[in-house]
């Protein structure tokens, strides 16, 4: 297990030994029981040494038996030295509160040092209350219920292409109450993901009611079966049931159906004290000593059972061979089995050694022939989706590019573009935005350049926030001196947000994108871009294809627009562009998106009235320019078809500089806030009606500027 090749050889050898020999199989079940005790002891010690002495004991303990079966039973093929190498199986702990059990296993296997289990949940520790990529071997952050399952499904989709691999996931039964779970269940069946196996921890309890469900749930196997899954019920109070179910998944015929193994137990299963049956506990020293003692005694009894079994094997014709095989398998389970001079057997848990090393950097640059990209005629108008489609037909020739739509591909242009090259990389989840985003994260975690798309108001904030948490943990691991991730192991995930600002028009307030940019501006690490021009969009796409751009939220217009920028335009994030400027400018209009076109028309009308006005397109926030504009003494007009995103970023930029907004009269805001300056939603109207209603038509902007200059002579 010291390298990828060694890991693969031992994996194959392990399963050859077990599958061919029933005597070995019975011994393995006994070894798993011993390992079970070791993992529970590590989990309890982790609680004892945690900064808060806390443990999500109910779910961590009920998860232990299925997890030990999976990781030590020979069913998952891992490259522990390099958890990012392609072709190995992947695992997602969707019920992230069971992280203590998973961390015990990962330390034992050698993903990180045993010392990591001490002082967990503290600010200094990489072992948090829920798992994330700070922890070596963990690919995504989980905790919010229902999302990790969808990411595991995304891994399974990727695993259907060479090099092929399986994707495993564990969810809780309370987690099945989350809506996104069923988006995944439906889509995974439709995609025939027979390389996806979910372990359902059916412990019949949840946070508020640890001894029962909040409401009665139907037979879980029947529900999964009704959606086209292969569902297997397994007794998770002993190893035979779960082990047999995993055997069926791993070695049974694949029939196009994903597999759900429903593991029946109860919260705190495997614990001795009923105190552990709760959702989360803080264990005092006396109870901790008692429970550790009980677990150690239980381990001794399990070891005695294994020793007796090995002794009986000596009476069988194949016994000696089976004994040797079991010793080899024990070593693979990190158990050192020996006998003393009196023939008494011992089995020492061998934690580690640490095998995971800093992974190789990833080259995230998408390769394409720039000469084949669409040529944009400056005299014509183009729809953003047409530019996306034409460009993706070139970019997607690199297999790194993946797109996922959610029943709005006609507005994004992604599926038509990527699908023209490889329809297997142009996915459409239907009306399931959460599933779309989670699948996108899965491909991004594997190193792809991923694009997902839906209307601005339909982007799922809860999913986006969790993805951003995982992205931050990746960055922190990459920056850490002993981090396991290196350059290129961030996420390249672009959310193509269609119909921003007034673009949705007559669809009404639920579809109007006048507040999404302000809402998502609070999400850490998210880069927001509001595109104003077809050429700007193409340049932005080229910039993203350079790789390592992180999480982007790109707002694109729904209907056609004129071309503003020349062919050689190069996009830079955090930079605004001066479109109109002269030494005689008495005012400057700042806008983004389609508002830039109205700003240019307004400046022209001002010029006709003898007043020179500049225009700035700010597709992404340029704080330095915002400060300079504020300090210039000119009249600055923020004309925005939303609730004042750029205006509010000016306030933040000044606050960060510890300089208050001076002389408020220098700033004019024309946006969709109400008369008291409060956010509001916008109802159906034509584009022209919306412009008129909010004073954002070119003639209205011009009149507002001229009046302000006329009423304030000192500005002339």
MODA-V751959 format. One record per pair of residues at least 4 apart in sequence whose ideal C-beta (glycine too) atoms are under 6 Angstrom apart, sorted by the first residue. I is the first residue (numbers start at 0). J is the second residue. D is the distance in Angstrom with one decimal. If there is no record, write none. Layout:
I,J,D ; I,J,D
//
This chain:
0,5,5.8 ; 0,6,5.1 ; 1,5,5.3 ; 2,80,5.5 ; 3,78,4.3 ; 3,84,5.7 ; 6,78,5.4 ; 9,13,5.9 ; 9,331,5.9 ; 10,76,5.0 ; 13,73,4.4 ; 13,331,5.5 ; 14,18,5.7 ; 14,73,4.9 ; 16,23,5.4 ; 16,324,4.5 ; 17,23,5.4 ; 17,24,5.3 ; 17,27,5.6 ; 22,321,4.2 ; 23,321,5.2 ; 23,324,4.9 ; 26,308,5.9 ; 26,325,4.3 ; 28,238,4.7 ; 29,304,5.8 ; 29,305,4.2 ; 29,308,5.7 ; 30,329,5.6 ; 30,332,5.8 ; 31,67,5.9 ; 31,71,6.0 ; 31,238,4.7 ; 32,301,4.5 ; 33,301,4.9 ; 33,302,5.8 ; 33,346,5.8 ; 34,67,5.4 ; 34,71,5.1 ; 34,332,5.4 ; 35,67,5.1 ; 36,294,5.7 ; 36,297,5.7 ; 36,298,3.6 ; 37,348,4.3 ; 38,63,5.6 ; 38,67,5.7 ; 38,103,4.9 ; 38,104,5.9 ; 39,63,5.9 ; 39,269,5.9 ; 39,294,5.3 ; 40,294,5.1 ; 41,103,3.7 ; 42,59,6.0 ; 42,99,4.9 ; 42,100,5.5 ; 42,103,4.8 ; 43,290,5.9 ; 43,291,5.6 ; 45,99,5.3 ; 45,116,4.6 ; 45,119,5.8 ; 46,54,3.8 ; 46,282,5.7 ; 47,287,5.1 ; 48,117,4.3 ; 49,53,5.8 ; 49,119,4.7 ; 49,120,5.1 ; 50,118,5.9 ; 50,120,5.0 ; 50,121,3.8 ; 51,120,5.5 ; 52,281,5.1 ; 53,281,5.2 ; 54,99,5.7 ; 54,280,5.9 ; 55,59,5.3 ; 55,96,4.1 ; 55,279,4.9 ; 56,60,5.7 ; 56,275,4.2 ; 56,280,4.9 ; 57,209,5.4 ; 57,266,3.3 ; 57,267,4.9 ; 57,276,5.6 ; 57,277,5.5 ; 57,278,5.2 ; 58,62,6.0 ; 58,96,5.4 ; 58,97,4.7 ; 59,97,4.6 ; 59,99,4.7 ; 59,100,4.4 ; 60,267,5.0 ; 60,268,5.6 ; 60,269,5.0 ; 60,270,4.9 ; 60,275,5.9 ; 61,200,5.4 ; 61,202,3.9 ; 61,264,4.9 ; 61,266,5.6 ; 61,268,4.4 ; 62,66,5.5 ; 62,97,4.2 ; 62,100,5.1 ; 62,200,5.2 ; 63,67,6.0 ; 63,100,4.9 ; 63,269,5.7 ; 64,235,5.2 ; 65,198,4.7 ; 65,235,5.8 ; 65,241,5.3 ; 65,262,4.8 ; 66,100,5.7 ; 67,71,5.4 ; 68,72,4.7 ; 68,241,4.5 ; 68,242,5.3 ; 68,245,5.9 ; 69,74,5.6 ; 69,75,5.5 ; 70,104,5.3 ; 71,332,4.8 ; 72,242,5.6 ; 74,245,4.6 ; 74,249,4.9 ; 75,88,4.7 ; 76,87,5.7 ; 76,88,4.8 ; 77,87,5.5 ; 78,84,4.7 ; 78,87,4.5 ; 79,108,5.8 ; 79,109,5.4 ; 79,354,4.5 ; 79,355,5.9 ; 80,354,4.9 ; 81,358,5.4 ; 82,136,4.6 ; 83,358,4.6 ; 85,162,5.4 ; 86,162,3.4 ; 86,164,5.6 ; 88,164,5.1 ; 88,165,4.6 ; 89,154,4.6 ; 89,166,5.1 ; 90,167,4.6 ; 91,147,4.5 ; 91,150,5.6 ; 91,151,4.1 ; 91,168,4.6 ; 92,101,5.1 ; 92,130,5.7 ; 92,141,5.8 ; 92,169,5.6 ; 93,141,5.7 ; 93,147,3.0 ; 93,148,4.5 ; 93,168,5.5 ; 93,170,4.6 ; 94,169,6.0 ; 94,170,5.7 ; 94,171,3.9 ; 94,174,5.6 ; 95,129,3.8 ; 95,130,5.4 ; 95,141,3.6 ; 95,142,4.0 ; 98,102,5.7 ; 98,129,5.6 ; 98,130,4.5 ; 102,126,5.6 ; 105,110,4.1 ; 105,136,5.4 ; 106,111,6.0 ; 106,113,5.1 ; 106,116,5.5 ; 107,333,5.5 ; 107,350,5.2 ; 109,351,4.8 ; 109,352,5.8 ; 109,353,5.3 ; 109,354,3.9 ; 110,135,4.6 ; 110,136,3.9 ; 110,355,4.9 ; 111,115,4.7 ; 111,135,4.8 ; 112,353,5.3 ; 113,350,4.8 ; 115,126,5.5 ; 118,124,5.3 ; 119,124,5.2 ; 119,126,4.0 ; 120,128,5.3 ; 125,133,4.2 ; 125,134,5.7 ; 129,142,3.6 ; 130,134,5.8 ; 130,137,4.8 ; 130,141,5.8 ; 131,140,3.6 ; 131,469,5.6 ; 131,472,4.2 ; 132,137,5.6 ; 132,469,5.7 ; 132,472,4.3 ; 132,473,4.7 ; 132,476,5.7 ; 133,472,4.5 ; 133,476,5.6 ; 135,355,4.6 ; 135,483,4.0 ; 138,444,4.9 ; 139,150,5.3 ; 139,444,6.0 ; 139,469,4.9 ; 140,465,5.9 ; 140,468,4.6 ; 140,469,3.6 ; 141,147,4.0 ; 143,461,5.9 ; 143,465,5.1 ; 144,174,4.4 ; 144,177,4.6 ; 145,174,5.8 ; 145,177,3.0 ; 145,179,4.1 ; 145,180,4.7 ; 146,437,5.5 ; 146,462,6.0 ; 146,465,5.8 ; 148,168,5.4 ; 148,170,5.2 ; 148,180,5.9 ; 148,183,5.1 ; 149,179,5.9 ; 149,183,4.4 ; 149,434,5.1 ; 149,437,3.4 ; 150,437,4.9 ; 150,440,5.6 ; 150,441,4.6 ; 151,166,5.0 ; 151,168,3.6 ; 152,183,5.0 ; 152,187,4.9 ; 153,438,3.7 ; 153,441,2.5 ; 153,442,6.0 ; 154,166,4.0 ; 154,441,5.0 ; 155,166,3.9 ; 155,192,4.4 ; 155,194,5.3 ; 155,195,3.8 ; 157,445,5.6 ; 158,163,5.8 ; 158,164,4.3 ; 158,166,5.6 ; 158,194,5.0 ; 165,194,4.8 ; 166,195,5.1 ; 167,196,5.2 ; 168,197,4.7 ; 169,198,4.5 ; 170,174,4.7 ; 170,197,6.0 ; 170,199,5.7 ; 171,200,5.0 ; 172,201,4.7 ; 173,205,3.3 ; 175,180,5.5 ; 179,433,4.2 ; 182,431,3.9 ; 182,434,3.9 ; 183,187,5.7 ; 183,434,5.8 ; 184,226,5.0 ; 185,226,5.9 ; 186,428,5.6 ; 186,434,5.8 ; 187,192,4.6 ; 187,195,5.7 ; 187,257,4.7 ; 188,226,5.2 ; 188,227,3.5 ; 188,228,5.9 ; 191,255,4.0 ; 192,257,4.6 ; 193,253,4.2 ; 193,255,5.3 ; 193,256,5.7 ; 195,257,4.1 ; 196,248,4.8 ; 196,258,4.6 ; 197,259,5.1 ; 198,260,5.2 ; 198,262,5.8 ; 199,259,5.9 ; 199,261,4.6 ; 200,262,5.7 ; 201,261,5.2 ; 201,262,5.8 ; 201,263,4.9 ; 202,264,5.3 ; 202,265,5.3 ; 202,266,4.7 ; 203,265,5.8 ; 204,209,4.2 ; 204,210,5.6 ; 204,266,4.0 ; 206,278,4.6 ; 208,213,5.7 ; 209,266,4.9 ; 209,277,5.1 ; 209,278,5.1 ; 212,216,5.4 ; 217,222,5.6 ; 219,261,5.0 ; 220,230,3.8 ; 220,232,5.3 ; 220,261,5.4 ; 223,228,4.0 ; 223,230,4.1 ; 223,259,4.3 ; 224,230,4.8 ; 228,256,5.7 ; 228,257,5.3 ; 228,259,5.1 ; 229,256,4.3 ; 229,258,4.9 ; 230,259,4.8 ; 231,244,4.4 ; 231,260,5.0 ; 232,261,5.1 ; 233,240,3.9 ; 233,241,4.8 ; 233,244,4.4 ; 233,260,5.5 ; 233,262,5.3 ; 234,240,3.7 ; 234,263,5.8 ; 235,241,5.5 ; 235,262,3.6 ; 235,263,5.6 ; 235,264,4.1 ; 236,264,5.3 ; 238,242,5.2 ; 241,262,5.8 ; 244,260,4.4 ; 245,249,5.9 ; 246,250,5.6 ; 247,251,4.4 ; 248,258,4.6 ; 264,268,3.9 ; 266,276,4.9 ; 267,275,4.1 ; 267,276,3.5 ; 270,275,3.5 ; 271,290,5.9 ; 271,293,3.9 ; 272,290,5.5 ; 282,286,5.3 ; 282,287,4.8 ; 302,346,5.5 ; 306,344,4.0 ; 309,322,5.6 ; 312,318,3.6 ; 312,321,5.1 ; 312,322,5.3 ; 313,318,5.1 ; 317,321,5.7 ; 326,336,5.7 ; 329,334,4.2 ; 329,336,4.7 ; 333,349,4.6 ; 334,346,4.8 ; 335,347,4.6 ; 335,349,5.3 ; 336,346,4.8 ; 337,345,5.5 ; 338,342,5.5 ; 338,344,5.3 ; 339,343,5.0 ; 355,483,5.6 ; 357,483,5.9 ; 357,485,5.4 ; 358,485,5.8 ; 360,485,4.8 ; 360,486,4.3 ; 360,487,4.9 ; 361,446,5.1 ; 361,487,3.0 ; 361,488,5.8 ; 363,487,5.0 ; 363,491,5.9 ; 363,546,2.8 ; 363,547,5.0 ; 364,545,5.9 ; 364,546,4.7 ; 365,394,5.9 ; 365,397,4.7 ; 365,399,5.5 ; 365,448,5.3 ; 365,544,3.9 ; 366,397,5.0 ; 367,393,5.2 ; 367,394,5.3 ; 371,393,4.8 ; 372,390,5.9 ; 372,393,5.4 ; 373,389,3.9 ; 375,533,5.4 ; 375,534,5.2 ; 375,562,5.9 ; 377,562,4.5 ; 380,559,4.0 ; 380,560,5.9 ; 380,561,5.4 ; 381,385,5.5 ; 381,386,5.6 ; 381,533,4.0 ; 381,559,5.8 ; 382,559,4.7 ; 383,536,5.7 ; 383,555,3.9 ; 383,556,5.1 ; 384,410,5.9 ; 384,411,5.9 ; 384,412,3.4 ; 386,533,5.1 ; 386,536,5.1 ; 386,537,5.7 ; 387,391,5.9 ; 387,412,3.4 ; 387,416,6.0 ; 388,412,3.8 ; 388,415,4.5 ; 388,416,4.1 ; 390,394,5.9 ; 390,537,5.9 ; 390,540,5.3 ; 391,395,5.1 ; 391,416,2.6 ; 391,417,5.0 ; 392,416,5.1 ; 392,419,5.0 ; 394,400,5.3 ; 394,544,5.7 ; 395,400,4.4 ; 395,417,4.3 ; 395,420,4.0 ; 396,420,5.7 ; 399,447,5.3 ; 399,448,5.0 ; 400,448,5.2 ; 401,424,4.7 ; 401,442,4.6 ; 401,447,4.7 ; 401,449,5.0 ; 402,413,3.9 ; 402,417,4.4 ; 402,425,5.3 ; 402,450,4.6 ; 403,426,4.5 ; 403,435,4.8 ; 403,438,5.3 ; 403,439,5.2 ; 403,451,4.7 ; 404,408,3.9 ; 404,411,5.9 ; 404,413,5.7 ; 404,414,5.1 ; 404,427,4.7 ; 404,452,5.4 ; 405,428,5.2 ; 405,431,5.9 ; 405,432,4.8 ; 405,435,4.2 ; 405,453,4.6 ; 406,429,5.2 ; 406,430,4.9 ; 407,453,5.3 ; 408,414,3.8 ; 408,427,5.9 ; 410,497,4.1 ; 410,557,5.9 ; 411,452,3.6 ; 411,495,5.1 ; 411,497,5.7 ; 412,416,5.8 ; 413,417,5.9 ; 413,450,5.5 ; 413,452,5.5 ; 414,418,5.0 ; 414,425,4.6 ; 414,427,5.8 ; 417,424,5.6 ; 417,425,3.9 ; 418,422,4.5 ; 418,425,3.5 ; 428,434,4.7 ; 428,435,4.5 ; 432,453,5.1 ; 432,457,5.0 ; 432,459,5.2 ; 433,459,4.6 ; 433,462,5.0 ; 435,451,5.2 ; 436,451,5.8 ; 436,459,5.8 ; 436,462,4.6 ; 439,449,4.7 ; 439,451,4.1 ; 439,492,5.5 ; 440,466,5.0 ; 442,447,4.1 ; 442,449,4.8 ; 443,447,5.9 ; 443,449,4.6 ; 443,490,4.1 ; 443,491,5.8 ; 443,492,4.4 ; 448,491,4.7 ; 449,492,5.0 ; 450,493,4.8 ; 450,495,5.8 ; 451,494,5.6 ; 452,495,3.9 ; 453,457,4.4 ; 454,497,5.6 ; 454,498,4.9 ; 454,510,6.0 ; 455,496,4.4 ; 455,498,5.9 ; 455,499,4.9 ; 455,512,3.2 ; 455,515,4.1 ; 456,512,6.0 ; 458,494,6.0 ; 463,522,5.9 ; 464,522,5.9 ; 467,522,5.3 ; 467,523,5.6 ; 467,524,5.2 ; 470,490,4.9 ; 470,524,5.6 ; 470,550,5.7 ; 471,524,5.8 ; 473,484,5.8 ; 473,489,5.2 ; 476,482,3.9 ; 476,483,6.0 ; 476,484,4.3 ; 477,482,5.8 ; 477,484,4.8 ; 484,488,4.1 ; 489,549,5.9 ; 491,548,5.9 ; 492,550,5.5 ; 493,543,5.8 ; 493,551,4.4 ; 493,553,5.9 ; 494,552,4.9 ; 495,553,5.4 ; 496,552,5.8 ; 496,554,4.9 ; 497,555,5.8 ; 497,557,5.9 ; 498,502,4.3 ; 498,503,4.2 ; 498,512,5.5 ; 498,557,4.8 ; 499,512,4.0 ; 499,554,3.7 ; 500,592,5.1 ; 500,640,3.6 ; 500,641,5.5 ; 501,640,4.7 ; 501,686,5.6 ; 501,689,4.6 ; 502,556,5.5 ; 502,557,4.2 ; 503,510,4.4 ; 503,511,5.1 ; 504,686,5.4 ; 505,683,4.6 ; 506,510,3.8 ; 507,682,5.9 ; 507,683,4.6 ; 508,680,3.9 ; 508,681,5.8 ; 508,682,5.3 ; 511,681,4.6 ; 513,641,4.4 ; 513,642,5.7 ; 513,671,4.8 ; 513,681,5.4 ; 514,518,5.8 ; 514,642,5.1 ; 514,678,6.0 ; 515,519,6.0 ; 516,527,5.5 ; 516,644,4.4 ; 517,642,5.5 ; 517,644,5.3 ; 519,525,5.8 ; 519,552,5.6 ; 524,550,5.6 ; 525,550,5.0 ; 525,552,5.5 ; 526,551,4.9 ; 526,572,5.8 ; 527,552,4.8 ; 528,553,4.8 ; 528,618,5.2 ; 528,619,5.0 ; 529,554,4.6 ; 529,591,3.8 ; 529,592,4.4 ; 529,618,5.3 ; 530,535,5.6 ; 530,536,4.8 ; 530,555,5.1 ; 531,535,5.8 ; 531,592,5.5 ; 531,595,4.1 ; 531,616,5.3 ; 532,562,5.9 ; 532,563,4.0 ; 532,564,5.2 ; 533,562,5.5 ; 534,562,5.5 ; 534,564,4.2 ; 534,568,5.5 ; 535,564,5.3 ; 538,568,5.1 ; 538,569,5.8 ; 538,570,4.2 ; 539,570,4.5 ; 542,570,4.7 ; 543,548,5.2 ; 556,560,5.4 ; 556,593,5.5 ; 564,568,3.8 ; 572,619,5.1 ; 573,619,5.6 ; 573,621,5.9 ; 574,621,5.5 ; 575,615,5.3 ; 575,617,4.0 ; 575,621,3.8 ; 575,624,4.9 ; 576,616,4.7 ; 577,615,5.6 ; 578,614,4.6 ; 578,616,5.5 ; 579,602,5.3 ; 579,613,5.3 ; 579,614,4.0 ; 580,613,4.5 ; 581,611,5.2 ; 583,611,4.1 ; 584,611,5.0 ; 584,613,4.3 ; 585,610,5.8 ; 585,708,5.8 ; 586,612,4.8 ; 586,634,3.9 ; 586,636,5.9 ; 586,704,5.2 ; 587,613,4.2 ; 587,633,5.7 ; 587,635,5.5 ; 588,598,4.2 ; 588,614,5.1 ; 588,636,4.8 ; 588,638,5.5 ; 589,615,4.8 ; 589,617,5.7 ; 589,637,5.2 ; 589,645,5.9 ; 590,594,3.7 ; 590,595,4.9 ; 590,598,4.4 ; 590,638,4.8 ; 591,617,5.3 ; 591,618,5.5 ; 594,638,5.7 ; 594,639,5.9 ; 594,640,4.9 ; 595,616,4.6 ; 597,697,5.2 ; 598,614,4.9 ; 598,638,5.5 ; 599,614,5.4 ; 600,697,3.6 ; 601,697,4.2 ; 601,700,3.7 ; 601,701,4.6 ; 602,612,4.4 ; 602,614,5.0 ; 604,697,5.8 ; 604,701,3.9 ; 605,610,4.5 ; 605,612,4.3 ; 605,701,5.0 ; 605,704,5.8 ; 608,705,5.9 ; 617,621,5.8 ; 617,645,5.6 ; 620,648,4.6 ; 622,652,4.3 ; 625,649,4.7 ; 625,652,4.9 ; 626,652,5.7 ; 628,635,5.1 ; 634,714,5.6 ; 635,666,5.3 ; 636,667,4.5 ; 636,704,6.0 ; 637,645,5.5 ; 637,646,4.3 ; 637,668,4.8 ; 638,669,4.8 ; 638,695,6.0 ; 638,700,5.4 ; 639,643,5.7 ; 639,645,5.9 ; 639,670,4.5 ; 641,671,5.9 ; 642,671,5.4 ; 642,672,5.4 ; 642,678,4.9 ; 643,647,5.4 ; 643,668,5.8 ; 643,670,4.2 ; 643,672,5.7 ; 646,668,4.9 ; 653,658,5.2 ; 653,660,5.7 ; 669,694,5.2 ; 669,695,5.9 ; 671,693,5.5 ; 672,676,5.1 ; 673,677,5.1 ; 673,679,4.8 ; 684,688,3.8 ; 684,689,4.9 ; 690,695,4.7 ; 690,696,4.1 ; 691,696,5.5 ; 694,699,4.5 ; 708,714,5.3
//
